[in-house]
Amino acid sequence: MEIFHSFSEMFSSKHYIQNEIVFVPTMGNIHDGHISLVKEGKKYSTNILLSIYLNEEQFNDRRDFENYPRTKEEDLQKLEDTGVKYVILPEKQEIYNLSSPFNKNLEPKFLTKVLCGKNRPGHFTAVMDIVGRFFQIVEPTYAIFGEKDYQQLLVIKELVKLCGYNPKIIHSEPVRDHNGLVLSSRNSNLSDAEKVQAMKIYESLLHAKDLYSKKKDLTVIIKEIFAFFSSCNNIDLEYFDILNANTLRDRIGNDLIALLAVRIGKVRLIDNIRF
């Protein structure tokens, strides 16, 4: 595994081969969810490039940015023997020097202003900006994203269409721990008691899916889940909705997904389940 601290170092290295690159963008604090993305990427090419870059611009809450786990040395150890061929740890100035910003006039507001976008203004345009910059610099053949951040996944697909970027977008199913909690870097900020409370998240999604399988009306299911969380201590439900999985615009069709965001203490968590 080759580790580079700048793109100039990477592109000048005799070890770097710009061919059939599978790009795995991360913000660090590597866990098994990230490793699953690498495993999925290896189905397409062995030329795996993983980035570790904490993008301050996409954090609406300064405290959230400051509390985000920074574990570079542990991350590099975890990535050894996973199949990652290259790791890039770039600096902001170099990224900006080598790329052009996202044109905010192209923002797909039908995707960026709903769900997470309602309470995180500017978040998705910042995501589109940094991912677009990486695509310009790296020019990967494939790029892989987790379905845990489902809204982000659709935003990235829209980015590729809008800007004509080349990579084929691959996505991988969420990875859960033995209690059903979807793996997330923010989980490390939960206390042991809060991790027990967080089990309610997946429980609620399974309950919603069960109600759907019993032909319950979607509005009834949504009310039921709001009622479910109203009885949960120390869990604040930010949103829950059931939408078309291809557009997130309506509740029409059979390809539906339930999505939610909650706050447990100071930690914001998201999750989803396909119906």
VENNORDA-V727091 format. One record per pair of residues at least 4 apart in sequence whose C-alpha atoms are under 7 Angstrom apart, sorted by sequence separation. I is the first residue (numbers start at 0). GAP is how many residues later the second one is. D is the distance in whole Angstrom. If there is no record, write none. Layout:
I|GAP|D ; I|GAP|D
//
This chain:
4|4|7 ; 5|4|6 ; 6|4|6 ; 7|4|6 ; 8|4|6 ; 29|4|6 ; 30|4|7 ; 31|4|6 ; 32|4|7 ; 33|4|7 ; 34|4|6 ; 35|4|6 ; 36|4|6 ; 37|4|6 ; 40|4|7 ; 41|4|5 ; 60|4|7 ; 61|4|6 ; 62|4|6 ; 63|4|6 ; 70|4|6 ; 71|4|6 ; 72|4|6 ; 73|4|6 ; 74|4|6 ; 75|4|7 ; 90|4|6 ; 91|4|6 ; 92|4|6 ; 93|4|6 ; 94|4|6 ; 95|4|7 ; 107|4|6 ; 108|4|5 ; 109|4|7 ; 112|4|4 ; 113|4|5 ; 115|4|6 ; 116|4|6 ; 121|4|6 ; 122|4|6 ; 123|4|6 ; 124|4|6 ; 125|4|6 ; 126|4|6 ; 127|4|6 ; 128|4|6 ; 129|4|6 ; 130|4|6 ; 131|4|6 ; 132|4|6 ; 133|4|6 ; 134|4|5 ; 148|4|6 ; 149|4|7 ; 150|4|6 ; 151|4|6 ; 152|4|6 ; 153|4|6 ; 154|4|6 ; 155|4|6 ; 156|4|7 ; 157|4|6 ; 158|4|6 ; 159|4|5 ; 175|4|5 ; 176|4|5 ; 189|4|5 ; 190|4|6 ; 191|4|7 ; 192|4|6 ; 193|4|6 ; 194|4|7 ; 198|4|6 ; 199|4|6 ; 200|4|7 ; 201|4|6 ; 202|4|6 ; 203|4|6 ; 204|4|6 ; 205|4|6 ; 206|4|6 ; 207|4|6 ; 208|4|6 ; 209|4|6 ; 210|4|7 ; 211|4|5 ; 215|4|7 ; 216|4|6 ; 217|4|6 ; 218|4|6 ; 219|4|6 ; 220|4|6 ; 221|4|6 ; 222|4|6 ; 223|4|6 ; 224|4|6 ; 225|4|6 ; 226|4|7 ; 227|4|7 ; 243|4|5 ; 262|4|5 ; 263|4|6 ; 3|5|6 ; 10|5|7 ; 58|5|7 ; 78|5|7 ; 89|5|7 ; 111|5|5 ; 112|5|5 ; 134|5|7 ; 159|5|5 ; 175|5|5 ; 176|5|6 ; 189|5|6 ; 210|5|6 ; 215|5|7 ; 242|5|5 ; 243|5|7 ; 262|5|4 ; 3|6|6 ; 9|6|6 ; 58|6|6 ; 116|6|7 ; 146|6|7 ; 175|6|4 ; 176|6|7 ; 228|6|7 ; 242|6|7 ; 243|6|6 ; 261|6|6 ; 262|6|6 ; 116|7|7 ; 174|7|6 ; 175|7|5 ; 242|7|5 ; 243|7|5 ; 261|7|5 ; 144|8|6 ; 173|8|6 ; 174|8|6 ; 228|8|7 ; 242|8|5 ; 243|8|6 ; 260|8|6 ; 261|8|6 ; 55|9|7 ; 241|9|7 ; 243|9|7 ; 260|9|4 ; 210|10|7 ; 244|10|6 ; 259|10|6 ; 260|10|7 ; 243|11|6 ; 244|11|5 ; 259|11|6 ; 111|12|6 ; 156|12|7 ; 243|12|5 ; 244|12|5 ; 258|12|6 ; 259|12|6 ; 207|13|6 ; 242|13|5 ; 243|13|6 ; 258|13|4 ; 241|14|7 ; 242|14|6 ; 257|14|5 ; 258|14|7 ; 241|15|6 ; 242|15|7 ; 256|15|7 ; 257|15|5 ; 241|16|4 ; 256|16|6 ; 257|16|6 ; 180|17|7 ; 207|17|7 ; 240|17|6 ; 241|17|6 ; 256|17|4 ; 106|18|7 ; 180|18|6 ; 221|18|7 ; 240|18|6 ; 255|18|6 ; 256|18|6 ; 21|19|6 ; 179|19|6 ; 221|19|7 ; 239|19|6 ; 240|19|7 ; 255|19|5 ; 178|20|6 ; 239|20|4 ; 254|20|7 ; 103|21|7 ; 180|21|6 ; 203|21|7 ; 238|21|5 ; 239|21|7 ; 179|22|6 ; 238|22|5 ; 21|23|6 ; 237|23|5 ; 20|24|7 ; 27|24|5 ; 142|24|6 ; 146|24|6 ; 236|24|6 ; 237|24|5 ; 19|25|6 ; 21|25|6 ; 22|25|6 ; 23|25|6 ; 24|25|6 ; 25|25|6 ; 26|25|5 ; 27|25|7 ; 140|25|7 ; 141|25|5 ; 142|25|6 ; 143|25|6 ; 144|25|6 ; 145|25|5 ; 146|25|6 ; 236|25|4 ; 20|26|5 ; 21|26|5 ; 22|26|5 ; 23|26|5 ; 24|26|5 ; 25|26|5 ; 26|26|5 ; 101|26|7 ; 140|26|5 ; 141|26|5 ; 142|26|5 ; 143|26|5 ; 144|26|5 ; 145|26|5 ; 146|26|5 ; 147|26|5 ; 235|26|5 ; 236|26|7 ; 19|27|6 ; 20|27|6 ; 21|27|6 ; 22|27|6 ; 23|27|6 ; 24|27|7 ; 25|27|6 ; 26|27|5 ; 101|27|5 ; 139|27|6 ; 140|27|6 ; 141|27|6 ; 142|27|6 ; 143|27|5 ; 144|27|7 ; 145|27|6 ; 146|27|6 ; 234|27|7 ; 235|27|5 ; 20|28|7 ; 100|28|6 ; 127|28|7 ; 141|28|7 ; 145|28|6 ; 234|28|6 ; 235|28|7 ; 234|29|5 ; 101|30|7 ; 134|30|7 ; 233|30|6 ; 127|31|6 ; 233|31|6 ; 100|32|7 ; 99|33|6 ; 49|34|7 ; 98|34|5 ; 48|35|6 ; 47|36|5 ; 48|36|6 ; 49|36|6 ; 50|36|6 ; 51|36|6 ; 52|36|6 ; 47|37|5 ; 48|37|5 ; 49|37|5 ; 50|37|5 ; 51|37|5 ; 52|37|7 ; 98|37|6 ; 46|38|6 ; 47|38|6 ; 48|38|6 ; 49|38|6 ; 50|38|6 ; 94|38|7 ; 98|38|7 ; 97|39|7 ; 28|40|6 ; 28|41|6 ; 27|42|7 ; 28|42|5 ; 27|43|7 ; 27|44|7 ; 110|44|7 ; 29|45|5 ; 28|46|6 ; 37|46|7 ; 27|47|7 ; 59|60|6 ; 59|63|7 ; 58|64|7 ; 57|65|5 ; 208|66|6 ; 57|68|5 ; 204|68|6 ; 56|69|6 ; 57|69|6 ; 193|70|7 ; 189|77|7 ; 188|78|7 ; 0|79|7 ; 185|81|7 ; 5|82|7 ; 0|83|6 ; 1|83|6 ; 2|83|6 ; 3|83|6 ; 4|83|6 ; 5|83|6 ; 6|83|7 ; 0|84|5 ; 1|84|5 ; 2|84|5 ; 3|84|5 ; 4|84|5 ; 5|84|5 ; 0|85|6 ; 1|85|6 ; 2|85|6 ; 3|85|6 ; 4|85|5 ; 5|85|7 ; 181|89|7 ; 40|103|7 ; 36|107|7 ; 36|109|7 ; 22|117|6 ; 21|118|6 ; 67|118|7 ; 20|119|5 ; 21|119|6 ; 22|119|6 ; 23|119|6 ; 19|120|7 ; 20|120|5 ; 21|120|5 ; 22|120|5 ; 23|120|6 ; 19|121|5 ; 20|121|6 ; 21|121|6 ; 22|121|6 ; 147|123|6 ; 114|124|7 ; 147|124|7 ; 39|132|7 ; 36|135|6 ; 32|141|7 ; 32|142|5 ; 32|150|6 ; 28|156|6
//
